[in-house]
Amino acid sequence: MTVSNEHSFFRMFIKRFFKDRIAVAGLIFVVLLILVAVYAPLLANGVPLMVRSGGSLSFPAWSSFFAPDSPEMIIERIFNFLAIFLPVTGMICWIFKKKRLLISLIAGIILLLPFLFVKPVIEPVDWHEQIPVIRSEGGTVLTALVPFGPFETKAAPYQPSSREHWLGTDHAGRDVFARMVFGARVSVIVGVAATAISMIIGTLVGLLAGYCGGKTDLFIMRLVEIVICFPQFLLLLILMSIMLDYGSRQSILLVIAVIGLFNWTGLCRLVRGEVLKQRSMPYISAAECLGVPRWKILIKHLLPNVSGPIIVVFSFEFASAILVESSLSFLGFGVQDPVSSWGELISQAEPSPMIYWRLILWPGLAIFLSVCAFNFVGEGVRKAIN
């Protein structure tokens, strides 16, 4: 009976969510954003995906795919791994009826090996000069949608939109479209990882405060109030400045850690309030009388019953993390050049915003649409759960 109730609730949730057209539109944009981030090397890449010349066939982009030459190699490898793992997992779920999880895990471990052991290789070939030569000799070259990488300086600075550079170039002559595409990776990974960290901390601390009560609750809530007293964004700027002074290398991982570790207080208070309501329910008293361990009561009984607000908050916090990362990068305290970020692109228009308006329009539009999409999804989830 419990299983059927769970299935009926899930079906009702899906039905009510997809009736909200705005939420569905937001979900479609979120899915497209994630796909752009995962398959960025297929959309913008200065190395050809396939070359057929003189009867030989080669795939030059694969070496940089497994071992990208990027300051944020860990992040790039994670997304490149997902680009292969997601379709493979889909095929496994379609072909196999049993043990899908085990087979997917084995496939994931096998696919992970080249990302761990392949070393970065500096490509000595200037493909922008070689591609016309190969094609003139009757060869075939398959390039990405835009044949420029996010770090290539092949054009004049601040070049306007053209057939070659769709959105123009930045202050260093790099293609803005390529940097926009790879900037989506920064927004997605910061949104997912930073929000996950804050969700885990806020949920666990809120569960503990609400269930234990007494001195534990008093201590935790006073700690939360102390953290709330500091303006969050100002606190992030101070911490990033201190880390820079001590020689820490600013990176996406550092931004994720700072945002995630100081963005959990709101969820903590929400979870605590929900747990206080559930704490007085008969099923909790019954579990305590039966001698169920405290951690099982927290994880197996209380957590599922307070998960609705947590899911809603996740969507809104995701949008908040994207805004915070873009703001930090715009001010020079977030993701650093040459790594591409939407906020960093906007900051390049600072010398003359009216002349270099393209560097404000396209990244700003991407940030605006992303934040709106996640807020629409969060609002749709809230309505469906209620």
Order of alpha helices (4+ residues) and beta strands (2+ residues): alpha-alpha-alpha-beta-beta-alpha-alpha-alpha-alpha-beta-alpha-alpha-alpha-alpha-alpha-alpha-alpha-alpha-alpha
